Amino acid sequence: MTSMQPPGVSLRKRIILLFLCTFLGVLVLSGRLVWIQFVQGEELRRAAAELRMRDILVAPRRGTIYDRNGEELAVSVNVESIYAIPAEVRAHDPAAVAQKLAPLLNADAEEIKAKLTKRASFVWIQRKVDPEVARQIRALRLPGIRFTQESRRFYPNGQLLAQVLGFTGIDNQGLEGIEVAYDDRLRGTPGRLQVEFDARGLELPQTRQNLVPPVDGENLYLTIDEVIQYIAERELDRLMLQHRARRALIIVLDTRTFEILAMAQRPTYDPNQALDYGPELWRNSMVSDSFSPGSVFKIVTAAAAIDSGLMSPGTPFYDPGYIKVPGHTITNWNGRGLGSTTLAEGIKKSSNVVLAATGLALGVERFYTYLEKFGFGARTGIDLPGEAVGILPAKERVRPIDLAVMAFGQTLTVTPLQLITAVATIANDGVMMQPHLALRFTDSEGRVTEEIKPVARRRVLKVETARALREMMKKVVEEEGGTGARARVPGYYVAGKT
């Protein structure tokens, strides 16, 4: 006999089961809600904000470059750049917008249309446009076309100091010269403007816009004196014309501090239109190229001989106009001999024979010791990019003929900056300083953030050696028969060579 459950009991079980399932479902959903709201809430809110917000870069103002007296050498001027919000343009007519922009921007309409239809929240149309062009485009009130201010580098003196200053790129980044050497300090830190967009990529009206302001770059004062630089470049132009030279260089340096007062070369270029010139004109030959120094180098050989105690300015020589070195005969530049003479006279009249004999007497080891002390074969460490080291023949392979011709500036190569640094060391009583161009940095409010002090690198010569060399070099210019007589300046003592 089978017993049956009363209908009411079965209904109650189903109700209880349904209640338990509902309760468990609500419990799971509540737990999930609590997890999303309180555990993952901050992360999800941040992700949602990132989907809605777009960053528009706000460029900082690049620091101004001044000469030592506060004259502007490189400044930043405000210009307008044009960008688009493609979603807004697509909601209208991208082709029509492109057709209106193309003739004003001197650009291809199809290329502009391709930018306007990109799946991006922001695209540049053209940067740093002419003010009149920007005014005309603004008057068209084109949908999705926006404007932002950027800064463009301007060099008010045109070609003056071009290879030292260098120039910047479209993003205001240093590309050559001092602009790239101190780019990290001149450039500043970009800011950003956060704008809120909807799911279609359209900017939401009357919503919050967060601005993180940019930090402007530091200003840089150079050791350059604009007046001296102008004189140097004027003389270069005159010399290029007078001698029909292919190129010419001038460096003016303070012999007490090794601060560079002027640095000029020809041919040159205008950094305001740098891309219209070739890279060969951007190159600063005074630090990046090396040459055989020729007779100017004779003072280095004489310095080594005197400082090492091997000779004195009065050491006697006999110069018949030539000297025989195994397998070779070396002659003087004019083919004539000096007869009985001295080291000082050999410098004054630029005798190859006297200096070749001096180099051979020094020997390879002693000669190379002084080459290294003077910094040849190594960078000076000047604050400019692309410095060369010059070329010294490998010491172990130097033959007598190599030593003899190196003594009067052949075979080896040096940069113009290395050479003037060596000469300035003699002028500075034998102490070599660090050549430099940066004088000080200031912030956007004009407060000094760093002062660059002169730095002594090493003693190269004894004081008495340097002073003896200076007297010998004065005779080159001041006395009759000296090869530097054209450098005389009435009212001044001038020391020089060749």
Secondary structure, DSSP 8 states (H G I E B T S, - for coil): ------HHHHHHHHHHHHHHHHHHHHHHHHHHHHIIIIISHHHHHHHHHHHHEEEEEE------EE-TTS-EEEEEEEEEEEEE-HHHHHTS-HHHHHHHHHHHHT--HHHHHHHHTSSSS-EEEEEEE-HHHHHHHHHHT-TTEEEEEEEEEE-TTTTTTHHHH--B-TTS-B-SHHHHHTHHHHS-B-EEEEEEB-TTS-B-TT---EEE--B---EEEES--HHHHHHHHHHHHHHHHHHT-S-EEEEEE-TTT-BEEEEEEES---GGGGGGS-HHHHS-HHHH--B--GGGGHHHHHHHHHHTTS--TT-EEEE-SEEEETTEEEE-TTS---EEEEHHHHHHTT-HHHHHHHHHHHHHHHHHHHHHHTTTTS----SSSS----B---GGG--HHHHHHHTTT-SSBB-HHHHHHHHHHHHTTTEEE--B-EEEEE-TTS-EEEE----EEEE-S-HHHHHHHHHHHHHHHHSTT-TTGGG--TTS------
